[in-house]
């Protein structure tokens, strides 16, 4: 009986402690559940991908392949890209382009060109599909600078119009639309024999930083039109004259450089016309009387010598020099 009473008293004393511990376990379990949910959302977000702009079918214009005088060939490639509005699936983050936010929260579109140059393979990159069935594509993009004239060693973009031009379509909502822009690049091949059948372009999502971060301007940026094609259709289309690749037109000779003519030598003109006779000098008679200005320094010396000679002559004429000398000598 005493044992039963003591057990009852012990249960009464321990009961509140047990309930407090139970409540604490419930709170801890709730925190774990919330953290787990956040991790699921976070991991789901990292598994998601953002769509990228896509090239559009653009043929290179005649004259874009020029055969230079030194035998090299310069190819100037240009085309257009389109970044469509859309959230294609729950795992993709589409471009929500509106009239108030034409580029959504993105920075813009960049591009790299697959030149297919046998003398400059470019940078080798393998892009993979992050969502859905596994797929990958290996490309050789840009130039390694083997020819100093080729300097596209990273993603290029239009700094003045990074997101191109917004086109309002009001689809799917009023004020919605898409962005479109132009890509361009230049490459010098060693000769006409090294020209490929076509060149291809890859467009890149420049991300959110302004200016774009170093990762986004590197060719290892996996958020691009190749990766987007892998997600949508399982492969990257390299068919000539497809949306990604375009055939090179026939090369045309560069226009001749006009010769530079030397500067004209100035010609000295000699006149054979007999000059007119000079007019006679007109002497204006002076109205003032002439004044004697003296003989000058030389004249004064000559006059002094003349005076001395005159005195000597007078002495010799009137004085007996011999007697004078003897008188002076006391003889």
Secondary structure, DSSP 8 states (H G I E B T S, - for coil): -HHHHHHHHHHHHHHHHHHHHHHHHHHHHHHHHHHHHHHHHHHHHHH-EE---EE------TTSEEE-TTS-EEEEEEEEEEE-B---STTEE-B--BSSSTTTT---EEEEEE--BTTB--EEEEEE--SSS--EEEEEES--SSSTT----S-B--SS-TT-EEEE---SSTTBEEEEEEEEEEEEES-GGG--SEEEEEEEE--SSSS--TTTTSTT---BHHHHHHHHHSS----TTSSSEEE----EE-------------------S--------------S-------HHHHHHHHHHHHHHHHHHHHHHHS-HHHHHHHHHT-
